[in-house]
Amino acid sequence: MTLEEGWNLKSVPKALVASKACPEDVFGDGSTVLYWDGSCWQFPETIEPCKGYWVYAKEPLMTSVKFKGMPNGANPDVPASLELTQGWHMIGHTKTSPVEWPTTLASLSDSILGTTISPNFKFSNLITYSQDEGWGGIISDQYLNTNAGGSYINSDDPMPVGALQSENFMVPGQGYWIFMKDKGTYASIENVNTTVV
């Protein structure tokens, strides 16, 4: 996990090992971590997938996160999900590789999965922030499948604002603000097996 000095909008794509899921382990000692739950700010005790976090770092740093392994036996873990109410929420990308936002956010669509019907998303805006790029985002009703995948995501240091605005991709480790038009359940990408057309 790479943090710039100052404010960072971050997330984790998968469940973390319980003993390494506290904010200090994920974002470093001395960092301030905030989460907006749709109605108030919280100081989280555990960092979870599906959620986005504002992280203030006193200096640039890089941390290592340890993801929870696949369970052995007949009791698999339930993939992460997050109940969202109408209004603004902080979310995170739930895959360890970049994925187009309509696929990542397919659980927030009313359309029939696997059809060519244009998706009807339960949110109107998706925005993100990075210190190098500033703010940027998309409006769900104006989605155009560009089949891009160029310079913003094909680098060692993806540029999350450009990836979202120009190429329609959400990137791992990045946090996002989403405005919900209606309530919905944001499910981890493992919960939704579809391609949005």
C-alpha positions as CSV (number, residue, x, y, z in Angstrom):
1,M,0.0,0.0,0.0
2,T,1.5,3.3,-1.1
3,L,0.7,6.5,0.7
4,E,1.6,10.0,-0.3
5,E,2.3,12.7,2.3
6,G,-1.1,14.3,3.2
7,W,-4.6,12.9,2.4
8,N,-5.1,9.7,0.4
9,L,-8.3,7.9,-0.6
10,K,-7.6,4.2,-0.1
11,S,-9.1,0.8,0.2
12,V,-8.2,-2.9,0.4
13,P,-9.5,-5.3,-2.3
14,K,-9.8,-8.4,-0.1
15,A,-10.3,-9.5,3.5
16,L,-7.1,-9.1,5.5
17,V,-5.6,-11.5,8.1
18,A,-7.4,-10.5,11.3
19,S,-4.2,-9.9,13.2
20,K,-3.0,-7.4,10.5
21,A,-6.3,-5.6,9.8
22,C,-6.0,-2.6,12.2
23,P,-5.5,0.8,10.6
24,E,-1.9,1.0,11.9
25,D,-0.9,-2.2,10.2
26,V,-2.5,-1.3,6.9
27,F,-1.7,2.4,6.7
28,G,1.3,2.8,9.1
29,D,1.7,4.1,12.6
30,G,0.8,7.8,13.0
31,S,-1.6,7.8,10.1
32,T,-5.2,9.2,10.6
33,V,-7.9,7.0,9.1
34,L,-11.5,8.0,8.6
35,Y,-14.5,6.3,7.1
36,W,-17.8,7.9,6.1
37,D,-20.7,5.4,6.7
38,G,-23.3,7.4,4.9
39,S,-24.4,9.5,7.9
40,C,-21.3,10.2,10.1
41,W,-17.5,9.9,10.2
42,Q,-15.9,7.0,12.0
43,F,-12.4,6.1,13.1
44,P,-12.4,2.4,12.1
45,E,-10.9,-0.3,14.3
46,T,-10.6,-2.8,11.4
47,I,-10.0,-2.2,7.7
48,E,-12.4,-4.0,5.5
49,P,-13.0,-4.7,1.8
50,C,-15.8,-2.8,0.0
51,K,-15.1,0.3,2.1
52,G,-13.1,3.4,1.2
53,Y,-11.0,5.3,3.7
54,W,-9.5,8.8,4.0
55,V,-5.9,8.3,5.2
56,Y,-3.7,11.2,6.3
57,A,0.0,10.2,6.3
58,K,2.6,12.5,7.9
59,E,5.1,11.4,5.3
60,P,5.2,9.2,2.2
61,L,5.3,5.5,3.0
62,M,4.7,2.1,1.8
63,T,3.2,-0.7,3.8
64,S,2.6,-4.4,3.1
65,V,-0.9,-5.9,3.6
66,K,-1.5,-9.5,4.2
67,F,-4.7,-10.9,2.7
68,K,-6.7,-13.7,4.3
69,G,-6.1,-17.1,2.6
70,M,-8.8,-19.4,1.2
71,P,-10.5,-21.3,4.0
72,N,-10.0,-25.1,4.2
73,G,-13.0,-27.3,4.6
74,A,-16.7,-26.9,4.1
75,N,-17.2,-23.4,5.6
76,P,-16.0,-20.9,3.0
77,D,-16.0,-17.2,3.9
78,V,-18.8,-15.1,2.6
79,P,-17.5,-12.6,0.2
80,A,-17.7,-9.0,1.4
81,S,-20.7,-6.7,0.9
82,L,-21.8,-3.3,2.1
83,E,-25.3,-2.0,2.6
84,L,-25.6,1.5,1.1
85,T,-28.4,4.0,1.8
86,Q,-29.3,7.0,-0.4
87,G,-26.6,9.6,-0.4
88,W,-22.8,9.7,-0.4
89,H,-20.7,6.7,0.7
90,M,-17.1,5.7,0.6
91,I,-16.3,2.4,-1.2
92,G,-13.3,0.5,-2.4
93,H,-12.5,-1.7,-5.5
94,T,-12.8,-5.4,-4.6
95,K,-10.3,-7.0,-7.1
96,T,-6.5,-7.2,-7.0
97,S,-6.4,-6.0,-10.7
98,P,-8.1,-3.1,-12.5
99,V,-11.7,-3.8,-13.7
100,E,-14.1,-1.6,-15.5
101,W,-16.5,0.1,-13.1
102,P,-19.7,-1.3,-14.6
103,T,-18.4,-4.8,-13.8
104,T,-17.1,-3.9,-10.3
105,L,-20.4,-2.2,-9.5
106,A,-22.7,-4.6,-11.2
107,S,-24.4,-5.4,-7.8
108,L,-25.7,-1.8,-7.9
109,S,-27.6,-2.3,-11.1
110,D,-31.2,-3.1,-11.6
111,S,-30.7,-4.5,-15.1
112,I,-30.8,-8.2,-15.9
113,L,-27.3,-9.7,-15.7
114,G,-25.9,-11.2,-18.9
115,T,-28.2,-9.3,-21.2
116,T,-27.6,-6.5,-23.7
117,I,-30.0,-4.2,-21.9
118,S,-28.3,-1.0,-20.8
119,P,-27.6,-1.1,-17.1
120,N,-29.8,1.0,-14.8
121,F,-27.4,1.8,-11.9
122,K,-28.6,2.8,-8.4
123,F,-25.9,5.4,-8.2
124,S,-25.4,8.6,-10.2
125,N,-21.8,9.6,-9.5
126,L,-18.5,7.9,-8.8
127,I,-15.5,10.0,-8.0
128,T,-12.0,9.6,-6.7
129,Y,-8.9,11.6,-5.7
130,S,-5.2,11.4,-5.9
131,Q,-2.7,14.1,-4.9
132,D,-1.0,14.0,-8.4
133,E,-4.3,14.2,-10.3
134,G,-6.8,15.9,-8.0
135,W,-10.5,15.0,-8.2
136,G,-12.3,13.2,-11.1
137,G,-15.1,10.8,-11.8
138,I,-17.9,9.6,-13.9
139,I,-21.7,9.9,-14.2
140,S,-23.3,6.4,-14.5
141,D,-25.9,7.4,-17.1
142,Q,-23.2,8.5,-19.5
143,Y,-21.2,5.2,-19.6
144,L,-19.7,4.4,-23.0
145,N,-17.8,1.2,-23.4
146,T,-14.5,2.4,-24.7
147,N,-12.7,-0.9,-24.5
148,A,-9.7,1.1,-23.3
149,G,-6.9,-0.1,-21.1
150,G,-4.1,2.2,-21.9
151,S,-1.6,4.4,-20.2
152,Y,-3.5,5.0,-16.9
153,I,-3.6,1.4,-15.7
154,N,-0.8,-0.2,-17.6
155,S,1.9,1.1,-15.4
156,D,3.6,0.3,-12.1
157,D,1.9,3.3,-10.5
158,P,-1.7,3.5,-11.9
159,M,-3.3,6.9,-12.0
160,P,-6.7,6.3,-10.5
161,V,-8.4,9.4,-11.6
162,G,-7.3,9.0,-15.3
163,A,-8.1,5.3,-15.1
164,L,-11.7,6.1,-14.0
165,Q,-12.4,9.1,-16.2
166,S,-10.7,8.1,-19.4
167,E,-10.7,4.3,-19.3
168,N,-13.6,3.4,-17.0
169,F,-11.4,1.4,-14.7
170,M,-11.4,1.1,-10.9
171,V,-8.0,0.2,-9.5
172,P,-7.0,-1.9,-6.5
173,G,-6.1,0.0,-3.3
174,Q,-8.0,3.1,-4.4
175,G,-11.0,4.5,-2.5
176,Y,-14.0,6.1,-4.1
177,W,-17.0,8.3,-3.3
178,I,-20.3,7.1,-4.7
179,F,-23.6,8.9,-4.7
180,M,-26.5,6.5,-4.3
181,K,-29.8,7.5,-5.9
182,D,-31.5,4.6,-4.0
183,K,-30.4,2.1,-1.4
184,G,-28.5,-1.0,-2.6
185,T,-26.0,-3.7,-1.6
186,Y,-22.5,-3.2,-2.9
187,A,-21.2,-6.8,-3.3
188,S,-17.6,-7.9,-3.8
189,I,-16.9,-8.7,-7.4
190,E,-16.8,-12.4,-6.5
191,N,-20.5,-12.2,-5.7
192,V,-21.4,-11.0,-9.1
193,N,-20.6,-13.1,-12.2
194,T,-21.5,-10.9,-15.1
195,T,-20.3,-8.7,-18.0
196,V,-22.1,-5.4,-18.3
197,V,-22.6,-4.5,-22.0
